[in-house]
């Protein structure tokens, strides 16, 4: 960072020399000398290293903003935008079902969606659902689409396909008050650290998410995107299928991720872009080498959650030229993206033009995640290398900065803080801790609540999970802190998938001593058949944290690290009692 006063001192010296009548070249050289001597060379270095990246990011930002502004003025909606795309290329393949090889052209998809809309309007669903959204009960009509199994359908369910054949395929008339700020649908958060919440997705948010990924990674209409993610989350639904609906790309859908079929599908359907999330990349690396992984045409892997420890291994083994790692959430207004392939980074914020995209890392209490404030009551920005909470300034008039929140007003209010950037403003609290380097690259550190304090040190669950998983051949691992009676902080516990009962705790400890600091080594181990994950392949820890290290809560094998003996002991009820009474030193 530039030394304080270097810039102003150089300007003053420039003016003084000019007043003395010296040539402007002398004045400029002297001013540059003062600037560099005062530490300004660091800023010049930052400019040289990041100008190209930042200019491209600015180009993407402006392009998305202009597109959104055009659609807002025309009062377009996502369905209307799709209908224009469908009319432009009716015979092009829009969606492919990788499970059945069924292809839908844009014309077919448009006609089918129109039929569904007209049928449901005829049945009175648009107004009915809005009226009783929170009280749907036995009177709810149920429909079944597709092939019916030998068991038939339930008595209170109707076959949808025959009804659709009689429905109109003409575009549905759009109500005059609808537009890009209207609600499109709700998406439930994954609930990795608590209960899922229904996040509000308006048309402009859908467009923004799809548009940023499209332009940030230079996608073209000729690209074929492989999407094996759940469509009830924004990554698969918006970032994936959104490329089809808004920009006319062909999207290949597989109902369920299959590590063994992944690259075969990519070869079969000539995919050029693939999506990943959570642990998908690690699952692919666990697979034996296949011939198809060297014949595909994939140039871009787009997603979030690729661990830095396997980043280069993934790109080298599978020959994927670009990793489009990003940070974001369905409801957030501070999404960032890695546009230039910086290994390990989930995005950046410009050091040259930081106010163009008003996001910031701010200091928090590491134990409570409470915002720390200065004497003026404002949040304290983090310096390069300091971990902090990512926040985004809210402006409800700006589609790129608005925060629509959740159905629950109380859940919405918990994600908003005031007087963050300046007095009286509002900002979205991501709940996630990131760290930014001197060049503005950001790196995910931990989700809020995933860092715990032990022996006076902060333990990153993400880091320990990455180390354990790598040592165990990319095995599923969940790391979390558990409270021990009478002991300050939380002790580390690792739940490890060991379906065949082959893991040796002592052998693992020998390896851990080589790669983890003493305070980061798990005190407790839990070996279980499998580690629970959400529908988006994120490790689910809530139940594990609640059960702790009490052997009465589970039939899984538990172990305790006896520091005096230097190895893990089986943790039974007797050992548990001694730990709780303080007889064992932790």
matplotlib code that plots the C-alpha trace (Angstrom):
import matplotlib.pyplot as plt

x = [0.0, 1.1, 2.7, 0.5, 1.1, 3.3, 0.7, 0.0, 3.7, 4.5, 1.7, 3.1, 6.6, 5.3, 3.6, 6.6, 9.0, 6.6, 6.3, 10.2, 10.1, 11.8, 10.9, 7.9, 9.9, 12.1, 9.1, 7.5, 10.6, 11.0, 7.4, 7.8, 10.9, 9.0, 6.1, 8.2, 10.5, 7.4, 6.2, 4.1, 6.1, 3.9, 0.8, 2.5, 3.3, -0.3, -1.5, 0.9, -0.1, -3.9, -4.8, -5.7, -7.7, -9.6, -10.4, -11.9, -13.9, -15.1, -16.1, -18.2, -19.8, -20.8, -22.1, -24.3, -25.5, -26.4, -28.3, -30.2, -31.1, -32.4, -34.6, -35.9, -36.9, -38.8, -40.4, -39.2, -39.2, -37.2, -40.0, -40.2, -36.4, -36.5, -39.4, -37.2, -34.3, -36.6, -38.0, -34.4, -33.3, -36.4, -34.7, -31.6, -31.3, -32.0, -32.0, -30.7, -31.6, -28.4, -30.3, -32.7, -31.0, -34.3, -33.6, -35.8, -35.5, -36.1, -39.5, -40.6, -39.5, -41.3, -44.5, -44.5, -43.9, -46.7, -49.0, -48.2, -48.8, -52.1, -53.4, -52.5, -54.0, -57.2, -57.3, -56.9, -53.5, -51.7, -54.1, -54.8, -51.2, -50.6, -53.6, -52.8, -49.1, -48.5, -51.6, -51.7, -53.3, -55.5, -57.3, -54.0, -54.3, -51.5, -50.2, -47.9, -45.8, -43.9, -44.0, -46.1, -44.7, -46.5, -47.8, -49.9, -50.7, -52.2, -56.0, -55.8, -53.3, -54.0, -52.0, -50.6, -49.5, -53.1, -54.2, -51.3, -52.1, -55.4, -53.8, -52.9, -49.2, -49.6, -47.5, -49.3, -50.3, -48.0, -49.7, -48.9, -47.4, -44.8, -41.1, -37.5, -38.1, -41.0, -40.6, -39.8, -39.5, -38.0, -34.8, -34.1, -30.6, -28.6, -28.7, -25.2, -25.0, -28.7, -32.2, -32.8, -34.4, -36.5, -34.5, -36.4, -35.3, -36.6, -36.2, -33.3, -31.4, -31.8, -30.6, -27.7, -26.3, -26.6, -25.2, -22.1, -21.0, -21.7, -19.6, -17.0, -16.0, -16.6, -19.3, -20.6, -23.9, -21.8, -20.8, -22.5, -22.8, -22.9, -25.1, -25.4, -26.4, -29.8, -32.1, -33.6, -30.5, -29.2, -26.0, -27.8, -31.0, -29.8, -26.1, -26.5, -30.0, -30.0, -27.4, -30.0, -33.0, -31.2, -28.3, -29.4, -26.8, -27.4, -27.5, -27.0, -28.8, -28.1, -30.6, -27.9, -24.1, -22.2, -18.4, -18.0, -20.2, -19.0, -16.3, -18.2, -21.1, -18.9, -17.4, -20.8, -22.5, -19.4, -19.6, -17.2, -18.3, -18.9, -20.3, -19.1, -19.9, -18.8, -16.8, -17.5, -13.9, -12.6, -15.0, -13.7, -10.1, -10.9, -12.0, -9.6, -8.1, -10.5, -9.9, -12.7, -11.0, -8.4, -10.8, -13.2, -13.5, -14.1, -12.3, -14.0, -15.0, -17.4, -18.4, -17.4, -15.8, -12.7, -10.2, -6.8, -5.0, -6.4, -6.8, -3.7, -4.1, -7.6, -6.5, -3.4, -5.1, -8.2, -6.7, -9.3, -7.7, -9.7, -11.3, -14.1, -14.2, -16.6, -18.0, -21.7, -25.0, -28.5, -29.5, -26.1, -25.2, -21.4, -20.6, -17.1, -15.4, -12.0, -11.7, -8.0, -7.3, -5.4, -4.9, -7.0, -8.8, -12.6, -12.5, -11.1, -11.9, -10.1, -7.4, -7.3, -11.1, -12.4, -15.6, -16.8, -18.1, -18.8, -17.8, -15.4, -13.8, -14.4, -13.0, -15.1, -14.8, -13.4, -15.4, -18.8, -18.6, -19.8, -18.8, -16.0, -16.3, -14.1, -14.6, -17.1, -19.2, -18.2, -16.9, -13.1, -11.8, -9.3, -5.8, -4.2, -3.7, -6.2, -9.2, -12.6, -16.3, -17.4, -20.1, -21.8, -23.3, -27.1, -28.9, -32.4, -32.5, -29.5, -30.2, -26.5, -26.5, -30.1, -30.8, -34.2, -33.7, -36.0, -39.6, -38.9, -38.5, -36.6, -34.1, -33.8, -33.1, -30.3, -28.4, -28.4, -26.1, -26.1, -23.4, -20.9, -19.2, -20.6, -23.1, -26.6, -26.0, -27.0, -24.9, -25.5, -23.6, -22.4, -21.6, -18.3, -14.8, -12.4, -8.9, -7.6, -4.0, -2.1, -3.3, -7.0, -7.4, -9.8, -9.6, -12.3, -11.3, -14.4, -18.1, -19.3, -19.2, -16.8, -13.7, -13.2, -10.6, -8.4, -5.3, -5.5, -5.3, -8.0, -8.5, -9.8, -12.1, -11.7, -7.9, -8.0, -10.6, -8.4, -5.4, -7.2, -9.0, -5.7, -4.0, -6.8, -7.1, -9.8, -12.1, -15.1, -14.2, -16.1, -14.2, -15.9, -15.3, -17.0, -17.3, -15.5, -16.7, -14.3, -12.1, -11.8, -12.5, -13.6, -11.7, -11.3, -13.3, -13.1, -15.9, -14.3, -16.1, -14.7, -17.3, -15.1, -13.5, -10.0, -8.7, -5.9, -6.2, -2.6, -1.2, -3.2, -1.8, 1.7, 1.0, -0.9, 2.2, 4.1, 1.5, -0.6, 0.3, -0.4, -3.4, -5.0, -4.8, -8.2, -8.6, -11.5, -12.2, -15.5, -15.4, -18.7, -20.0, -20.6, -20.5, -23.8, -23.9, -26.5, -28.0, -25.2, -22.4, -21.6, -20.6, -23.5, -22.2, -25.3, -26.2, -22.5, -21.9, -25.0, -23.9, -20.4, -18.1, -20.6, -20.6, -24.2, -25.2, -23.9, -22.9, -20.0, -16.4, -15.0, -11.4, -9.7, -6.1, -4.2, -1.4, 0.7, 0.8, 0.9, -1.9, -5.6, -7.5, -10.9, -13.5, -16.0, -18.2, -15.4, -13.0, -15.8, -16.5, -12.8, -12.5, -15.6, -14.2, -10.8, -8.9, -7.5, -5.4, -6.4]
y = [0.0, 3.6, 5.3, 8.0, 11.4, 10.2, 11.3, 14.7, 15.4, 14.7, 17.1, 19.8, 19.4, 19.6, 22.9, 24.4, 23.6, 25.0, 28.2, 28.5, 28.5, 25.2, 23.1, 20.9, 17.8, 18.6, 19.2, 15.9, 14.0, 15.5, 14.8, 11.2, 10.9, 12.1, 9.8, 6.7, 7.6, 8.0, 4.4, 5.2, 2.6, 0.0, 1.6, 1.8, -1.9, -2.7, -0.6, -2.4, -5.9, -5.4, -2.8, -5.3, -7.4, -4.4, -2.9, -6.2, -6.4, -2.9, -3.8, -6.7, -4.5, -1.8, -4.3, -6.1, -2.7, -1.5, -4.7, -4.6, -0.9, -1.7, -4.5, -2.4, 0.4, -2.0, -3.6, -7.0, -10.2, -13.4, -15.2, -12.3, -12.3, -16.1, -15.8, -13.4, -15.9, -18.7, -16.8, -16.0, -19.7, -21.9, -25.1, -24.9, -27.4, -25.7, -28.5, -32.0, -34.7, -36.7, -39.5, -40.2, -38.3, -36.4, -33.0, -29.9, -27.2, -23.6, -23.7, -26.8, -25.4, -22.2, -23.9, -26.3, -23.5, -21.5, -24.5, -24.9, -21.2, -21.0, -24.2, -23.0, -19.6, -21.3, -23.2, -20.0, -20.8, -17.5, -15.6, -18.7, -19.4, -15.7, -15.6, -18.7, -19.1, -19.9, -22.1, -24.7, -27.8, -30.7, -28.7, -28.4, -29.9, -32.3, -33.1, -35.8, -35.3, -37.8, -41.6, -43.3, -46.3, -49.6, -48.5, -45.8, -42.4, -41.3, -40.9, -37.1, -36.6, -35.6, -36.5, -33.2, -34.2, -34.8, -31.5, -29.7, -31.1, -29.2, -26.0, -23.0, -22.6, -18.9, -16.6, -15.6, -12.0, -10.1, -8.0, -4.4, -3.9, -6.7, -5.9, -6.8, -5.8, -8.3, -11.5, -14.5, -17.3, -18.3, -20.4, -22.1, -21.6, -24.8, -24.6, -25.8, -24.1, -23.8, -24.1, -23.3, -19.9, -18.9, -16.3, -13.9, -13.9, -11.1, -11.0, -8.6, -10.8, -13.8, -11.8, -10.4, -13.7, -15.3, -12.2, -11.8, -15.4, -15.2, -12.1, -12.7, -15.9, -14.9, -17.5, -17.7, -19.0, -21.9, -23.1, -26.2, -26.2, -29.3, -28.9, -31.7, -29.6, -29.4, -27.0, -26.0, -24.0, -20.9, -22.4, -25.0, -23.1, -19.5, -19.7, -22.9, -22.9, -19.1, -19.3, -21.1, -18.9, -15.5, -16.1, -19.1, -21.6, -25.4, -26.8, -30.5, -31.5, -34.6, -35.2, -36.4, -35.9, -39.0, -38.9, -42.0, -40.6, -36.9, -36.9, -39.4, -37.1, -34.1, -36.0, -37.4, -33.9, -31.9, -29.8, -26.8, -25.5, -27.5, -26.5, -27.6, -26.8, -28.0, -31.2, -32.2, -31.6, -33.7, -36.5, -36.4, -36.6, -39.7, -41.6, -43.8, -42.4, -42.7, -42.4, -39.8, -37.3, -36.7, -36.4, -33.7, -30.1, -28.5, -25.1, -23.7, -25.1, -22.7, -22.9, -22.4, -24.5, -25.7, -26.1, -24.5, -27.7, -29.5, -26.6, -27.2, -31.0, -30.7, -28.4, -30.5, -33.9, -32.9, -30.3, -27.6, -24.3, -21.9, -22.2, -19.8, -19.8, -17.3, -16.3, -15.5, -16.6, -16.5, -13.4, -11.5, -8.2, -8.7, -11.5, -11.6, -13.7, -15.0, -13.8, -14.3, -17.8, -16.7, -20.0, -20.3, -17.0, -16.7, -13.2, -9.7, -6.1, -3.4, -1.6, 1.1, 1.8, 0.4, 2.5, 1.3, -1.9, -1.0, -4.2, -4.4, -6.7, -5.4, -6.4, -8.5, -10.2, -13.5, -15.4, -13.7, -12.4, -9.0, -6.0, -3.9, -0.1, 3.0, 6.1, 7.5, 4.3, 3.1, -0.4, -0.8, -1.9, -4.7, -4.2, -6.6, -10.0, -9.4, -11.7, -10.0, -10.3, -9.5, -6.9, -5.1, -1.7, -1.7, 0.5, -0.7, 1.5, -0.3, -3.8, -4.7, -3.6, -4.3, -6.8, -8.5, -10.8, -13.6, -14.4, -14.0, -10.4, -11.3, -13.4, -10.4, -7.9, -10.1, -9.8, -6.0, -3.6, 0.1, 2.8, 0.4, 2.5, 5.8, 7.2, 6.0, 3.6, -0.1, -3.1, -6.8, -9.1, -12.1, -14.1, -15.3, -14.5, -13.8, -12.4, -10.0, -9.8, -6.6, -6.9, -7.2, -10.9, -12.4, -15.9, -17.7, -18.4, -19.7, -19.5, -17.6, -20.0, -22.4, -20.9, -21.9, -20.8, -23.4, -22.8, -19.1, -19.7, -19.5, -22.9, -22.8, -25.7, -25.3, -25.6, -28.7, -30.4, -29.8, -31.3, -34.4, -35.0, -34.9, -37.2, -39.7, -39.8, -37.1, -38.7, -36.8, -34.9, -32.5, -30.5, -28.5, -27.3, -28.9, -27.5, -29.5, -28.8, -26.6, -25.9, -22.6, -22.4, -25.4, -28.6, -29.7, -32.7, -34.4, -36.6, -38.9, -41.1, -44.7, -47.0, -50.1, -49.5, -49.4, -46.0, -46.2, -43.2, -43.6, -43.7, -40.6, -38.8, -39.5, -37.7, -34.9, -34.0, -33.3, -30.9, -29.3, -27.1, -28.7, -26.5, -27.4, -31.2, -32.7, -33.7, -36.0, -38.3, -39.7, -42.5, -43.0, -44.7, -41.4, -37.7, -35.9, -33.4, -30.9, -31.1, -28.9, -31.2, -29.0, -30.7, -30.7, -30.2, -29.1, -32.5, -33.5, -30.4, -31.0, -34.6, -33.6, -36.3, -38.0, -41.7, -42.0, -39.8, -42.2, -45.7, -44.4, -45.1, -42.2, -41.5, -39.1, -37.7, -38.5, -35.9, -37.6, -40.9, -39.3, -41.3, -41.6, -43.7, -45.3, -43.0, -44.9, -43.8, -44.1, -41.9, -39.5, -39.1, -38.6, -35.9, -34.1, -34.3, -32.8, -36.0, -36.0, -33.0, -31.5]
z = [0.0, -0.6, 2.3, 3.9, 2.4, -0.6, -3.1, -1.6, -1.0, -4.7, -5.8, -3.5, -4.8, -8.4, -7.7, -5.8, -8.6, -11.2, -9.3, -9.2, -13.0, -13.6, -16.7, -16.3, -17.0, -14.0, -11.9, -13.0, -12.4, -8.9, -8.1, -9.2, -7.1, -4.0, -4.8, -5.2, -2.2, -0.1, -0.8, -3.9, -5.9, -4.3, -5.7, -9.1, -8.9, -8.1, -11.1, -13.4, -12.2, -12.0, -14.6, -17.3, -14.9, -13.5, -16.9, -18.0, -14.8, -15.4, -18.9, -17.6, -15.0, -17.4, -20.0, -17.4, -16.1, -19.6, -20.4, -17.2, -17.7, -21.2, -20.0, -17.0, -19.3, -21.6, -18.5, -19.7, -17.6, -17.8, -19.8, -22.2, -22.7, -23.4, -25.9, -27.9, -27.8, -28.9, -31.9, -33.0, -33.1, -32.9, -34.2, -32.1, -29.2, -25.9, -23.4, -23.4, -20.9, -20.5, -18.8, -21.7, -24.6, -25.1, -26.7, -26.6, -29.2, -28.2, -30.1, -28.2, -24.9, -25.5, -26.6, -23.6, -21.1, -22.7, -22.5, -18.8, -18.1, -20.0, -18.3, -14.8, -15.5, -16.8, -13.6, -11.5, -10.1, -10.5, -8.2, -6.0, -5.1, -4.3, -2.0, 0.1, -0.3, 3.3, 3.9, 1.2, 2.5, 1.4, -1.3, -3.2, -6.7, -7.6, -11.1, -12.5, -15.6, -17.7, -17.6, -15.0, -13.2, -12.7, -9.4, -11.2, -9.7, -6.5, -6.4, -5.9, -8.7, -12.3, -15.4, -16.7, -20.2, -21.6, -20.2, -21.8, -25.3, -25.1, -23.7, -25.8, -26.7, -27.4, -25.1, -21.9, -21.7, -19.3, -16.6, -17.1, -13.6, -14.0, -14.7, -13.7, -10.1, -9.7, -7.8, -10.1, -7.5, -4.2, -3.7, -0.4, 1.0, 1.5, 5.3, 5.9, 9.3, 10.2, 8.8, 5.1, 4.4, 1.3, -0.5, -2.8, -6.5, -8.6, -12.4, -12.3, -9.8, -12.1, -15.0, -13.1, -11.9, -15.4, -17.1, -14.9, -15.4, -19.2, -19.8, -17.1, -18.8, -22.4, -23.2, -26.7, -28.2, -29.6, -26.1, -24.7, -20.9, -18.8, -15.7, -13.2, -10.3, -8.5, -10.2, -6.9, -6.2, -8.0, -9.4, -11.5, -12.1, -12.8, -13.6, -15.6, -17.2, -17.3, -20.1, -22.2, -21.3, -21.7, -24.1, -26.2, -25.2, -25.3, -21.8, -21.1, -17.9, -15.8, -13.0, -10.6, -10.5, -11.5, -11.1, -13.3, -16.2, -16.0, -18.7, -20.9, -21.0, -21.8, -24.8, -26.0, -26.0, -27.1, -23.9, -23.6, -20.2, -17.1, -13.7, -10.3, -6.7, -3.3, -3.5, -7.1, -8.3, -5.4, -6.3, -9.9, -8.8, -6.7, -9.9, -11.8, -14.9, -17.8, -21.6, -21.9, -19.6, -22.3, -25.2, -24.1, -25.4, -22.0, -21.8, -18.6, -15.3, -13.6, -9.9, -6.3, -3.6, -5.4, -2.7, -3.4, -2.4, -5.5, -7.9, -10.0, -9.8, -11.3, -14.1, -15.0, -14.9, -16.8, -19.1, -18.3, -19.3, -17.1, -13.6, -13.1, -9.3, -7.9, -4.5, -4.1, -2.7, -4.1, -2.1, -1.8, -3.4, -3.1, -5.5, -7.0, -9.6, -10.5, -14.1, -14.8, -13.3, -10.1, -8.3, -5.1, -5.5, -5.6, -7.1, -6.6, -5.8, -7.6, -5.7, -8.3, -8.4, -5.2, -5.1, -8.5, -6.9, -3.2, -1.3, 1.6, 4.1, 7.7, 11.0, 13.4, 16.7, 15.8, 18.5, 18.1, 14.5, 15.8, 13.7, 15.2, 14.9, 15.1, 17.1, 14.6, 14.8, 11.3, 10.5, 10.3, 6.9, 6.8, 5.5, 3.0, 4.6, 7.4, 7.4, 7.6, 7.0, 3.4, 3.2, 0.3, 0.4, -0.3, -2.8, -3.6, -6.7, -8.3, -9.5, -8.9, -5.3, -4.1, -1.4, -1.6, 1.5, 2.5, 3.0, 6.7, 7.7, 10.8, 8.8, 6.4, 9.1, 10.6, 7.3, 7.3, 9.2, 9.2, 9.2, 7.6, 4.8, 5.9, 8.5, 7.9, 5.1, 4.9, 4.0, 3.4, 5.8, 3.9, 7.1, 5.4, 6.3, 3.4, 3.1, 0.4, -0.7, -1.8, -5.4, -4.4, -5.0, -2.4, -0.9, 1.0, 4.6, 6.5, 6.6, 9.6, 12.6, 11.0, 12.7, 16.3, 18.9, 20.6, 22.8, 22.0, 18.2, 15.5, 13.7, 10.2, 9.6, 5.8, 6.1, 8.3, 6.2, 3.1, 4.8, 6.1, 2.9, 0.9, 3.3, 3.1, -0.7, -1.1, 1.5, 2.8, 6.0, 8.2, 10.8, 13.6, 17.1, 20.2, 23.7, 26.5, 30.1, 32.0, 29.0, 27.3, 23.6, 21.5, 20.7, 17.1, 16.0, 12.6, 11.2, 8.5, 6.0, 6.7, 5.2, 5.4, 8.8, 7.4, 8.7, 11.3, 13.7, 14.9, 11.3, 10.6, 13.6, 12.5, 9.2, 10.9, 13.0, 9.8, 8.2, 11.0, 13.9, 17.3, 18.0, 14.6, 15.1, 15.8, 19.5, 18.6, 15.6, 14.5, 11.9, 10.2, 7.0, 5.2, 5.8, 5.2, 2.4, 1.1, -2.3, -3.6, -2.2, 0.8, 4.0, 6.5, 10.1, 12.1, 13.5, 14.1, 16.1, 18.2, 19.0, 19.9, 21.3, 23.6, 22.8, 23.9, 20.9, 18.2, 17.4, 15.2, 16.3, 18.4, 19.3, 21.7, 21.2, 24.4, 24.2, 26.9, 25.0, 21.6, 19.9, 19.6, 22.2, 21.6, 23.3, 25.3, 28.2, 30.7, 28.7, 28.1, 31.8, 32.6, 29.9, 31.2, 34.8, 33.8, 34.5, 30.9, 30.0, 26.6]

ax = plt.figure().add_subplot(projection="3d")
ax.plot(x, y, z, "-o")
ax.set_aspect("equal")
plt.show()
